[in-house]
Structure formats: structure tokens, C-alpha cells
Amino acid sequence: MTGTQELTLLEKQEAIIAKIQHRRLTKRKLFLRILLITIGATLMSVGLEIFLVPNNVIDGGITGISIMLSYITGWKLGIFLFILNIPFFFIGYKQIGKTFALSTLYGIIVLSIGTTLLHPVPAFTQDILLATVFGGIVLGIGVGMVIRYGGSLDGTEILAILFNNKLPFSVGEIIMFFNLFILGCAGFVFTWDRAMYSLIAYFVAYKTIDVTITGLDESKSVWIISDNARQIGDAIMNRLGRGVTYINGEGAYSGDDKKVIFCVINRLEEAKLKEIVTENDDSAFLAVADIAEVRGGRFKKKDIH
């Protein structure tokens, strides 16, 4: 093979890799991403300026630092949100990718503008507990939407990913330490009761983010190993209306061939599935695990006759 042919082959391989790695979004998906990031960032603005900030309650991360700096200096919250998050745009570009970085930058711009426009609007409630809970919920929905559609509104996660390579802690542990420090500082800037309310708001927002990202329709994966695999599989299909997949396995200790059943159910069907397994083989191996998301295949439930 000549040098020219080798070069051409190499160029083709690079082009294929580039095509795989940088697949462009369709116009519909791009519009949907922009729309939902806009809604998510706007909801976070509402959670901050209409509920939390007027009552001197903060969130964790860069947002919490921005709220305290805004309170101390008297500058607009949107200014600090934008300035403090900009370095993480460049870190995210290098660590995660161009699409994530641009989505994050757009979300931060919308958030900064939203908090600035909503600042003169009076708080919905002066009840500190109501403001804490509902502010956390609205903020959590907004942040969860942005994360679900490929962006971020706070640089804490990106910073944790960066430090994770240099520290003997997981990303989750680094984020927790960082936020506990910030929420602790709120006690000195505001009052200690406001710091405790801030901890409640952070917890509510954290759980709401999880629900928003994973969805309310929680699914579970099920693995079953039994000598009566066919009977159990038929019962699951006929009595639950769920499809099953049979996988050939081998017992490491016994060396016997085994049929492994895999299926996906929702949480309301778990008790019924366990009943089916026990009826057909009370010694069957059963493992159930939570699933964050299910796509494709034949997960849709069939009618039970």
C-alpha cells in the first residue's frame, strides 16, 4: 500500500470517528432542548427570586455563594450567577463536551436574566417554611429539567468531577462536603435559623431533581434464575402483560445449564411478580433493581386477558 493510500484510509477512519462522536442534533431535538432548558432556567429563577432569596434562604453550590455575595454587596444576583459560573463553562467544554458546555452557557444566561427581571417582584409568601419547601420544589424541577436535557445551572458538579481525579472521594461526596461548607457559611451571613432552613431547601431541591430526571414512572429490572423458567416466563407474560427475555446461563459451581429470565416492570407490579415466582418455584433466585430510565424495546404493557 502506498503512502497516499494509507493517508486516504486514515482520513476515512478519522471522518467515520468524527461522524460518530459529533452527530448533529435534528432541528426538532435542538428546538426541544432549547425550549426545555429555557423553561428549566426560568423555573429556577422563580424558585430563587420569588421564594428563597427574599426570605434569606439559600441553595447549595455556586448559587448559594452568589446569593450570599449579592446580599453582602447589594449587587444583582444575576451578575454573580453569570460571573462565577463562566469558568465552569470552559471546564465543562474540556471535560464533558461542546454540546454540554453550550447548553450550560445558554442555561446560565437565561438564569441570570431571569433573576434580574424577577428581582423587583415581591415574594409569594412571607411564611419561611412555605417559602423554603415550595422554593426548593420549583428550583429542583427547573434544575432537573436542564440536567435531563443536557446542561447544568451550577458549576459544583463540574468542579467535583475535576477534583475527583485528585482526591480519594467520590463525586457525590465532594459535592456534599462543598455544599455543607456553603450552607454553614449562611449561618454567619444571615442567621443560624436561616442556615437550617437553607438545609431543608437544599434537601427538597435535591430530591425533586432526582424525581424530575428519572421521572415519576419508576421502573424496575428483574432477574430470575429457576429450573421452571418457562412456566414463570409464561405466567409473567399472561398475568402481568410484560414481555420477558430468556438468557442462557451456566452455574459456576454446579456447571449446570440455567435459563435466566430478564424483564422490566413498574413498582406497582413488583408484589404480583414475586407472587408468580413463588407459586412456580419457591426456591428461585430473584433480584430486583431500580432503573432510572427505559427506552425502546417492547416495554409497553400488553393487555391482560
N, C-alpha and C positions, 0 to 999 in steps of 0.2 A: 504494500500500500504506500502510495506516495505521500509526501508531506502535505500537499494540497488536499488530498482525500482525507487524511487524518484530521486536518483542520476543519474541513467541512463537516465531518462526523461529530467532532467535538462541539461545533457550533450548533448542530441539530440537537445534540443532547442537552446543551445549555438552554436552548429555546424551549425544549419539552419541559425541563425542570422549572423554568421561569413561568411557563404557562400553568403548570400545576400549582406552583406556590403563589402566584398572583392572579388568580381567577377573578375577573371583574364581576362586580355585582350587577344584576339586571336593574333597569330603571325602576321597576316596581319595588324590588327589595331595597334599593337605595332610598326611594321616597319614603317607604315604610320605616326604615331605620331613622331617617332624619326626623320624621313626624313623631315617632315614639320617644326618641331622645329629647326632642323639644318638649313634649308633654311631661316626661320624667323630670327634666331640669326645672320646668315651671312648677311642678308639684313640690319639689324640694324647696324652691324659693318661697312658696306659700307656707310650707311647714316651718321654715326658719322665720320669715318676717311677720307672719300673721299669728303664729303661736309661740315659738320658743324665744326668739330674741327680745320681744317686748317684755317678756317675763323673766329675763336674765337667766334663761336655761340654755345650755349649750349642747352641741353634739360632739362626738369624738373626732379625732383626726385633724386634718388641716382646717376643716370647717370650724372646729372648736377653737383652734388657735386664732382664726380670722375673727370670730365673734369677740373673743377677749381683746384682741388688738383694736378692733373697731370701738369697743366700749371704752378702752383706755385713751385712745387718741381722738375719738369723735369723728373719725373718717368713715366714709360709707363702707359697709360690709363687702359690697361687690368688688371694691378695689383690692382688698386683701385676698378675697377668694381667687381673683384672677392672678395677681402677682405671685402668691405663694404656690399656686398650682402649676404655673408655667414651667418651672424646672422639671416637673414630673411628666410634662408633655414630651420633652426631649428624651427623658429616661425611658418612658413607655415606647417611644419610637424605636429605640435601640433594643430594648428587652423583649417587646411583645410584637411590634409591627406597625406599619404605616396606617392601616385601617383603624386599628385601636387608637393610635395616637390622634388621628384626625377626628374620630368620634369623640374622644375625650376633650380635645380642644373646643370642638363645637359645643359640647355639653357645658363646659365651664363658662364659655362666653354667654350662653343663654342663661345660666345660673346667675352670673354676675349682673347681667342686665335686669333679670327678673327681680333680684333682691333690691336693686337700686330703685326700680319703678314701684315696688310694693312697700318700700320703707315708710312713706307717709301714711299708708293705710293703717287705721287703728287695729289693735288686736281683737280677735273674735271673742275672746273671753279673758277676764282677769283672774279666773279661778286657776290657780297654779297647777293643780293636779290635772284638770281637764286639758289645759294648755300642754302639759307635759305628755300626756297619753296621746291626744289627737295630733299634736305636733310630731311626735315620734312615728305615728302611723302614716301620716301624709308624707313625711320625709322618707320613710322606709319604702313606701310604694314608688316614689319618684326615683330614688337611688336604684332600687331593684329593677325598674324598667330600663334604666340606662345601662346597667350591667348586663341585663338579659339581651340587649341589642347591641352589644359590642363596645361599650365605652365605660368611663368611670368619671365620677364627680369629686373624687378625693384622692390625693396622691399617697395616702398612707399605705394602701395595698401595694402600690408600685415600689415604694420605699422598702417595705417589708420583703418583697421579692429580691430586691437588690442586696439587702443585709443578710438574707437567708443563706447566701453562699459564703458568708464570712463569719457567721455566728452559729453556735450549736443549738439553735432554736428553730422551730417551725415557723412558717409564715403567720399562722394563726396566733401563736404565742407572742411573736414580735408585735403584731397589731394590738393584742390585748395589753401588753406592757406599755406601749406607746399611748394608748387611749386612757389607761388608768392614770398615767402621769398627767395627761392633759385635763382629765376630769378632776384630778386632785388640785391642779392649779386654779380651777374655777372657784375653789373654796377661798383662796386668797384674793382673787379679783372681785368676786361677788360676795356671797356668804356661804357658809357650810351647808345650810339647808338647800340653797340653790345648787350646790355641787351634788347633793344627794338626789335632788330632782333630775339633774342632768344625767345621772347614772341610770335612773328609771327611763328617761327619754332615749338614751343610747340603747338600752336593752330592748325596749319596744321597737325601735327602728331596726335593730339587728334581726329580730325575729320576723318583722314584716318584710325585710329584704329577702330573707330565706323563702318565705311564702310566695313572694312576687316572682322570684327567679324560678323556683321549682313548680309553682302552680298549686292550685287547691286540690286538683285531682291526683292525689298521691298514689303512685303505683308501687307494686312490689314484685320482685323477681322470686321465683320459686324453683328450687332444685329438689328432685325426688329420686331416690335410688331404691328400687324394690324388685323382688322377683315377680311381682304381679304388675309390672309396669303397664302392660297393655290394658288391663282392667281399670287401673287408676286413670290412665290417659283417656280412655273412652268415657269414664264417668265425669271427668273434668269437662270434656267437650259437650256431653249431653246434658249434664246437670248445671254447669256454670256457663256454658256457651263460649268458653275460651279455647283458643287453639293451643295445641301442645307440640313440642318438638322432641323426638326421640334421639338420643345421642348414645353411641356405642362406647362403653367403658369397660375397664378391667380392674378387678380388685387387686391392689398391690400385695396384700398378704395372702389371699386365697388363690389368686391367679384366675378366678372365675370371670367369665364374660358377664357384664351387667348392662342393663338398659337404664339410662338416665333420662328423666323427664325434665324438660325446662318449659316454663310458661310464665306469663306475666298477668297479674290480677290487680284489682284495686283493693284498698284496705277493708272495704265492706265485705269482700268475698273471702277474706283470709280464714274466718272461722268455718265457713262452709267447706273450703278446700281441705282444711285439717280433718274435718269430719269424714270427707270422702276417702282420704288417705288411711285413716284409722280403720274405717269399715273394711277396706280391701286388704290392708296389710298393717297391723298394729306395730310391727317391728321395722317398718320402712324408715329410711333415713330421709329427713325433711329439713331443708334450710330455706329460710325466708329473709329477704333483704330489701331495704328501701331503694327505690330508683328515683333519681331526680327528674328524668325526662324519658318519654317513649316516643319514637318516631318510626314511621314506615311499617313494613310487615303487615300482619293481619291482627293487630291488637284490638281492633274494633270488636265489641262484643256481639256475638250472634244471638238470634232469638232462641229461647229455650222452649221446646215443645213438650 
